[in-house]
Amino acid sequence: MGIILWIIFGAIAGWIASIVMKTDSSQGTIADVVLGIIGAVVGGFLMGLVGKSGVNGFDLYSLVVAVIGAIVVIYVGRMIKR
């Protein structure tokens, strides 16, 4: 996947995760993109632990994996911030 598609994919995943975690108003677009990209990596790692494939393209399954990873990243960030 090209770098532009990863940025778009990360933005979508990070935005969805920020809405789910109710952090949409407190973080900007750049944070959504960064969280989405990091979330895709974390989600892929977590799925690998349970024997499933991680992010492997621009499809719905990969988006769900990235959103789950971004939610985990936001949650861990909240725990560290406290």
PyMOL CGO cylinders between C-alpha atoms (Angstrom):
from pymol import cmd
from pymol.cgo import CYLINDER

trace = [
    CYLINDER, 0.00, 0.00, 0.00, 1.37, 3.41, -0.89, 0.3, 1, 1, 1, 1, 1, 1,
    CYLINDER, 1.37, 3.41, -0.89, 2.21, 6.02, 1.71, 0.3, 1, 1, 1, 1, 1, 1,
    CYLINDER, 2.21, 6.02, 1.71, -0.74, 8.22, 0.70, 0.3, 1, 1, 1, 1, 1, 1,
    CYLINDER, -0.74, 8.22, 0.70, -3.17, 5.32, 1.17, 0.3, 1, 1, 1, 1, 1, 1,
    CYLINDER, -3.17, 5.32, 1.17, -1.64, 4.56, 4.57, 0.3, 1, 1, 1, 1, 1, 1,
    CYLINDER, -1.64, 4.56, 4.57, -2.17, 8.17, 5.64, 0.3, 1, 1, 1, 1, 1, 1,
    CYLINDER, -2.17, 8.17, 5.64, -5.79, 8.13, 4.43, 0.3, 1, 1, 1, 1, 1, 1,
    CYLINDER, -5.79, 8.13, 4.43, -6.36, 4.73, 6.07, 0.3, 1, 1, 1, 1, 1, 1,
    CYLINDER, -6.36, 4.73, 6.07, -4.78, 5.96, 9.30, 0.3, 1, 1, 1, 1, 1, 1,
    CYLINDER, -4.78, 5.96, 9.30, -6.90, 9.11, 9.27, 0.3, 1, 1, 1, 1, 1, 1,
    CYLINDER, -6.90, 9.11, 9.27, -10.11, 7.12, 8.89, 0.3, 1, 1, 1, 1, 1, 1,
    CYLINDER, -10.11, 7.12, 8.89, -9.15, 4.56, 11.55, 0.3, 1, 1, 1, 1, 1, 1,
    CYLINDER, -9.15, 4.56, 11.55, -7.94, 7.23, 13.99, 0.3, 1, 1, 1, 1, 1, 1,
    CYLINDER, -7.94, 7.23, 13.99, -11.06, 9.33, 13.47, 0.3, 1, 1, 1, 1, 1, 1,
    CYLINDER, -11.06, 9.33, 13.47, -13.38, 6.39, 14.12, 0.3, 1, 1, 1, 1, 1, 1,
    CYLINDER, -13.38, 6.39, 14.12, -11.39, 5.38, 17.21, 0.3, 1, 1, 1, 1, 1, 1,
    CYLINDER, -11.39, 5.38, 17.21, -11.46, 8.94, 18.55, 0.3, 1, 1, 1, 1, 1, 1,
    CYLINDER, -11.46, 8.94, 18.55, -15.24, 9.04, 18.16, 0.3, 1, 1, 1, 1, 1, 1,
    CYLINDER, -15.24, 9.04, 18.16, -15.62, 5.67, 19.92, 0.3, 1, 1, 1, 1, 1, 1,
    CYLINDER, -15.62, 5.67, 19.92, -13.33, 6.75, 22.77, 0.3, 1, 1, 1, 1, 1, 1,
    CYLINDER, -13.33, 6.75, 22.77, -14.91, 10.25, 22.99, 0.3, 1, 1, 1, 1, 1, 1,
    CYLINDER, -14.91, 10.25, 22.99, -11.63, 12.07, 22.32, 0.3, 1, 1, 1, 1, 1, 1,
    CYLINDER, -11.63, 12.07, 22.32, -12.71, 13.60, 19.02, 0.3, 1, 1, 1, 1, 1, 1,
    CYLINDER, -12.71, 13.60, 19.02, -12.95, 17.15, 20.35, 0.3, 1, 1, 1, 1, 1, 1,
    CYLINDER, -12.95, 17.15, 20.35, -9.68, 17.08, 22.28, 0.3, 1, 1, 1, 1, 1, 1,
    CYLINDER, -9.68, 17.08, 22.28, -7.33, 15.96, 19.50, 0.3, 1, 1, 1, 1, 1, 1,
    CYLINDER, -7.33, 15.96, 19.50, -6.74, 17.23, 16.02, 0.3, 1, 1, 1, 1, 1, 1,
    CYLINDER, -6.74, 17.23, 16.02, -6.53, 15.69, 12.59, 0.3, 1, 1, 1, 1, 1, 1,
    CYLINDER, -6.53, 15.69, 12.59, -2.80, 15.04, 12.80, 0.3, 1, 1, 1, 1, 1, 1,
    CYLINDER, -2.80, 15.04, 12.80, -3.29, 13.12, 16.06, 0.3, 1, 1, 1, 1, 1, 1,
    CYLINDER, -3.29, 13.12, 16.06, -6.07, 11.08, 14.41, 0.3, 1, 1, 1, 1, 1, 1,
    CYLINDER, -6.07, 11.08, 14.41, -3.75, 10.14, 11.54, 0.3, 1, 1, 1, 1, 1, 1,
    CYLINDER, -3.75, 10.14, 11.54, -0.86, 9.25, 13.85, 0.3, 1, 1, 1, 1, 1, 1,
    CYLINDER, -0.86, 9.25, 13.85, -3.10, 7.23, 16.17, 0.3, 1, 1, 1, 1, 1, 1,
    CYLINDER, -3.10, 7.23, 16.17, -4.63, 5.43, 13.20, 0.3, 1, 1, 1, 1, 1, 1,
    CYLINDER, -4.63, 5.43, 13.20, -1.26, 4.45, 11.75, 0.3, 1, 1, 1, 1, 1, 1,
    CYLINDER, -1.26, 4.45, 11.75, 0.09, 3.37, 15.13, 0.3, 1, 1, 1, 1, 1, 1,
    CYLINDER, 0.09, 3.37, 15.13, -3.23, 1.62, 15.76, 0.3, 1, 1, 1, 1, 1, 1,
    CYLINDER, -3.23, 1.62, 15.76, -2.86, -0.34, 12.53, 0.3, 1, 1, 1, 1, 1, 1,
    CYLINDER, -2.86, -0.34, 12.53, 0.52, -1.60, 13.71, 0.3, 1, 1, 1, 1, 1, 1,
    CYLINDER, 0.52, -1.60, 13.71, -0.76, -2.40, 17.21, 0.3, 1, 1, 1, 1, 1, 1,
    CYLINDER, -0.76, -2.40, 17.21, -3.92, -4.02, 15.84, 0.3, 1, 1, 1, 1, 1, 1,
    CYLINDER, -3.92, -4.02, 15.84, -1.88, -6.16, 13.46, 0.3, 1, 1, 1, 1, 1, 1,
    CYLINDER, -1.88, -6.16, 13.46, 0.35, -7.25, 16.33, 0.3, 1, 1, 1, 1, 1, 1,
    CYLINDER, 0.35, -7.25, 16.33, -2.64, -8.11, 18.54, 0.3, 1, 1, 1, 1, 1, 1,
    CYLINDER, -2.64, -8.11, 18.54, -4.32, -10.08, 15.76, 0.3, 1, 1, 1, 1, 1, 1,
    CYLINDER, -4.32, -10.08, 15.76, -1.06, -11.96, 15.20, 0.3, 1, 1, 1, 1, 1, 1,
    CYLINDER, -1.06, -11.96, 15.20, -1.12, -13.00, 18.86, 0.3, 1, 1, 1, 1, 1, 1,
    CYLINDER, -1.12, -13.00, 18.86, -4.51, -14.66, 18.40, 0.3, 1, 1, 1, 1, 1, 1,
    CYLINDER, -4.51, -14.66, 18.40, -3.55, -16.31, 15.11, 0.3, 1, 1, 1, 1, 1, 1,
    CYLINDER, -3.55, -16.31, 15.11, -5.34, -13.99, 12.68, 0.3, 1, 1, 1, 1, 1, 1,
    CYLINDER, -5.34, -13.99, 12.68, -3.92, -11.83, 9.93, 0.3, 1, 1, 1, 1, 1, 1,
    CYLINDER, -3.92, -11.83, 9.93, -3.29, -8.18, 10.60, 0.3, 1, 1, 1, 1, 1, 1,
    CYLINDER, -3.29, -8.18, 10.60, -3.69, -5.22, 8.28, 0.3, 1, 1, 1, 1, 1, 1,
    CYLINDER, -3.69, -5.22, 8.28, -3.14, -6.56, 4.79, 0.3, 1, 1, 1, 1, 1, 1,
    CYLINDER, -3.14, -6.56, 4.79, -4.80, -4.10, 2.46, 0.3, 1, 1, 1, 1, 1, 1,
    CYLINDER, -4.80, -4.10, 2.46, -7.40, -1.39, 2.08, 0.3, 1, 1, 1, 1, 1, 1,
    CYLINDER, -7.40, -1.39, 2.08, -10.49, -3.36, 3.11, 0.3, 1, 1, 1, 1, 1, 1,
    CYLINDER, -10.49, -3.36, 3.11, -13.09, -3.48, 5.88, 0.3, 1, 1, 1, 1, 1, 1,
    CYLINDER, -13.09, -3.48, 5.88, -11.29, -6.17, 7.91, 0.3, 1, 1, 1, 1, 1, 1,
    CYLINDER, -11.29, -6.17, 7.91, -8.08, -4.14, 7.95, 0.3, 1, 1, 1, 1, 1, 1,
    CYLINDER, -8.08, -4.14, 7.95, -10.02, -1.03, 8.95, 0.3, 1, 1, 1, 1, 1, 1,
    CYLINDER, -10.02, -1.03, 8.95, -11.58, -2.86, 11.89, 0.3, 1, 1, 1, 1, 1, 1,
    CYLINDER, -11.58, -2.86, 11.89, -8.16, -4.16, 12.96, 0.3, 1, 1, 1, 1, 1, 1,
    CYLINDER, -8.16, -4.16, 12.96, -6.70, -0.63, 12.73, 0.3, 1, 1, 1, 1, 1, 1,
    CYLINDER, -6.70, -0.63, 12.73, -9.60, 0.87, 14.71, 0.3, 1, 1, 1, 1, 1, 1,
    CYLINDER, -9.60, 0.87, 14.71, -9.21, -1.77, 17.44, 0.3, 1, 1, 1, 1, 1, 1,
    CYLINDER, -9.21, -1.77, 17.44, -5.50, -1.01, 17.61, 0.3, 1, 1, 1, 1, 1, 1,
    CYLINDER, -5.50, -1.01, 17.61, -6.13, 2.74, 17.75, 0.3, 1, 1, 1, 1, 1, 1,
    CYLINDER, -6.13, 2.74, 17.75, -8.65, 2.25, 20.56, 0.3, 1, 1, 1, 1, 1, 1,
    CYLINDER, -8.65, 2.25, 20.56, -6.01, 0.29, 22.49, 0.3, 1, 1, 1, 1, 1, 1,
    CYLINDER, -6.01, 0.29, 22.49, -3.46, 3.07, 21.87, 0.3, 1, 1, 1, 1, 1, 1,
    CYLINDER, -3.46, 3.07, 21.87, -5.89, 5.75, 23.11, 0.3, 1, 1, 1, 1, 1, 1,
    CYLINDER, -5.89, 5.75, 23.11, -6.74, 3.66, 26.18, 0.3, 1, 1, 1, 1, 1, 1,
    CYLINDER, -6.74, 3.66, 26.18, -3.08, 3.07, 27.06, 0.3, 1, 1, 1, 1, 1, 1,
    CYLINDER, -3.08, 3.07, 27.06, -2.40, 6.79, 26.51, 0.3, 1, 1, 1, 1, 1, 1,
    CYLINDER, -2.40, 6.79, 26.51, -5.14, 7.65, 28.97, 0.3, 1, 1, 1, 1, 1, 1,
    CYLINDER, -5.14, 7.65, 28.97, -3.71, 5.26, 31.55, 0.3, 1, 1, 1, 1, 1, 1,
    CYLINDER, -3.71, 5.26, 31.55, -0.23, 6.75, 31.20, 0.3, 1, 1, 1, 1, 1, 1,
    CYLINDER, -0.23, 6.75, 31.20, -1.59, 10.30, 31.39, 0.3, 1, 1, 1, 1, 1, 1,
    CYLINDER, -1.59, 10.30, 31.39, -3.23, 9.62, 34.75, 0.3, 1, 1, 1, 1, 1, 1,
]
cmd.load_cgo(trace, "trace")
